[in-house]
Amino acid sequence: MRNLSILLLFVPLCANAATLRGRVVDALTAEPVARARVVLAGTAHATVTDSAGVFTLDGAPEGDVELRKQIGAGPGTGGRVQPGQLGYLTSNGDVVVQSGVDLNRYLAWTQGRLVFEDTPLREALPELGRWYDLDFMLADSALGSRHLTAVLAGEAITETLTLLGSTLDVRYERHGRTVTLAPRRSR
């Protein structure tokens, strides 16, 4: 069974309605979940995520949103998420809600940016792979624990790879769509 994360962002449109934007990703792999149905509970508002796992629902009432997992026609399980909170579902349908989270990192993609704040490289690489449509590999799994802090906004892949090399003390090799990161050779 998949463990999904759903990120919610509220944008007020008028006094009684808002736009609900979010992204559905597999919490284990951080890969987007395409064609996931997103329904605003208790309403006829529904949509389907795009290939990047992104969805937008217009006309949502302001306030808390119910976040739940539903498979088939059953009632589903879940809980409530308030504006400004990060909410995700565990594989058994429990809602985990985090307050006090800097949502800018999670929502930067809506503004054409990637933000990494002390992010382990193993978590950053899937996002970089989606962003640049590349497959990133680690020649040494220990590199995955190195932490990356960077804001990317339209840099070419060569600039990003140079940044990774200098900030993480790694070298890279690119063959087609595959980029392999390895420790720098000792001199």
MOVENUR-V295974 format. One line per field, one symbol per residue. phi: phi as a letter, one per 40 degrees, with the letter a starting at -180 (. if undefined). psi: psi as a letter, one per 30 degrees, with the letter a starting at -180 (. if undefined). Layout:
BEGIN
phi->???
psi->???
END
This chain:
BEGIN
phi->.cbbbbbbbbbcbacbaabbbaabbcccbgccbcgccbbcdgbccaabccccgcbbbcgccchcbcbabbbgcccgbiabbcdgbbbabcccgccbbbbgcccdccbddcbgbbbbbfcddccccccccccbfbbcbbcbccccccbbbabbagccdccccccdcccbfbbbbbbgcbbbbbccccb
psi->kkjkkkkkkkjkeaegllkjkakklkfefgkkjlgkkkkjkglgkllklafggklkjlgkklalkkklkkkbglfllaakklkflkklklfggkkkkklgkjfeefgeffgglkkkjhkkeffeeeeeeeeghljklkfjfffffkkkjlkkigkleeeeeeeeeefghlllkkjbgkkkklkkkk.
END
